[in-house]
Amino acid sequence: MRKLLGVLLCTLLLGMASLAQAKIDIMDQFAEAMMTSDTTLLEKLLAPTFVYIGSNGHIYDKEHLLADLKNNQLNIDRLRLTNVRRSMYGTATVSTGNAEILGKQIHALPKGLQRYTMVVEEGKQGLKLVRV
């Protein structure tokens, strides 16, 4: 009985770690897609209601973010996410942390260490970024 309980507990913990890793992976995939202007991957990662509020105050929806990346009006050379803290609210996970950004944009883009918040929601089509 003790062994069975131990196996069940280990399985549960591994399952929770896998879910946490999946949420981390979407953040890493987002950062990589932004640095490589991979609009195909971003199309899959971003929810239809996606909103990006830049540190310079410029607001993008999904369509305009992808268009600026395709037209080279937004180029991110470095996007490094650190000190991530997560909170779950139903099917949504809110992640906050630091973002080190270096890039060029037609709108003024600050450089250096910044604070960020990401919202990832799990729905019928898997994990989707809702807000950055």
N, C-alpha and C positions, 0 to 999 in steps of 0.2 A: 504494500500500500504506500509506504514512504517513497519507494522508487518511482511508482506511478505518479505520485504527487510532484516529485522532483522533475520528472520528464515533462509533465503538463506545465509546470511553472517555467521551465526552460523554453518550451515551445512558445508560450505566451510572450515571454520577454524577447525572444528572437523575432516574433511577429511584430511586436511594438517597435523594435529596432529597425526592422525593414520598412515600416511605415514612416518612421522618422527619417530614414535614409532617403526614401522616395521624395519627401518634401525638401530635403537638402539638395537632392539631385536637380529638382526643377529650378532651384535658385542658381545652382552652378551652370545649368544648361542656359538659363536666361543670360547670365553674365557672359558666357562664351559666345552665345548667338549675337549679343550686342557688340562684342569686340570684333566679330567676323562678319557682321551685317548679314547673318543667316536669316533672311526673312521667311524662308520656308519653315524652319524650326520655330521661329517666333509665331508664325501663323498657327501652329499646333499648340504652343504653350500658352498663348494669351486668350483669355475669355473674350467673347464678343463685346462685353461691357467694360473691357480693360481701360484703365485710366493711369497715365504716367504724369506725375507732377514733378518737374525738374527742380533742382535746388535754385535755379535762377527764376523760378516762378512760371516757366512756360508749361502749359498743359497739353498733353497729347492724348488722343484716343488711339485705339488700335490701328485704325486706317491711316492716320497721319504719321504715327511713329514708323510704320512699315514703309510708307511713301518716302519719308525723309531719309531712312536708311538706304532704300533702293536708289534714290537720286543723289546720294553722297552729300546730303545737306546735314547729316549727323554721322559723325565718325567717332567711335569710342575706341581708343587705343588700349586703355587699361581700365578694368572694373573689377576691383578686388573686394569681396565681402568678408568681414571679420566680426568677431564678438557677437555672434548671432544668438538671440533669445527668442523663444517661440511660446505662443499661447494659443490654445485651441478653443474655438467657439463653435460648437456644432460641427458642421462640415468644413469650416474655414479655419485656417491657421494664420495667425498674424506673426510675422517675423520682424524683429528690429535689430539693428546693429550698425556697424560702421561700413562705409563704402569709400574706397579710394578710387577716384575717377580722374582720367586724363583723356581728353578728346577735343574735337572741334565740332562746332554747330553754327548754323546761321544765326541763331539766337545766342546771346552771350552765355558761355558755359563756365562756371567756376571750376577751379582745379583744386585737388587736394582731398583731405579727409573730411567726410561729411557723414551725417546721420541719415539712415534710410529706414523705411517701413515697407514690407511686402505683405500682401494678402494672397494666400493660395487657397482655392476652394476645390473640394472634391465633389464631382458630380457624376452624371451618367457617362460622360466622355472622359473621365479620369481627372487628374489634377490640372488646374488651370490657374494662371496668374490673373488676379482680378485687379490689383492695384500695386503700383510701385511708387 
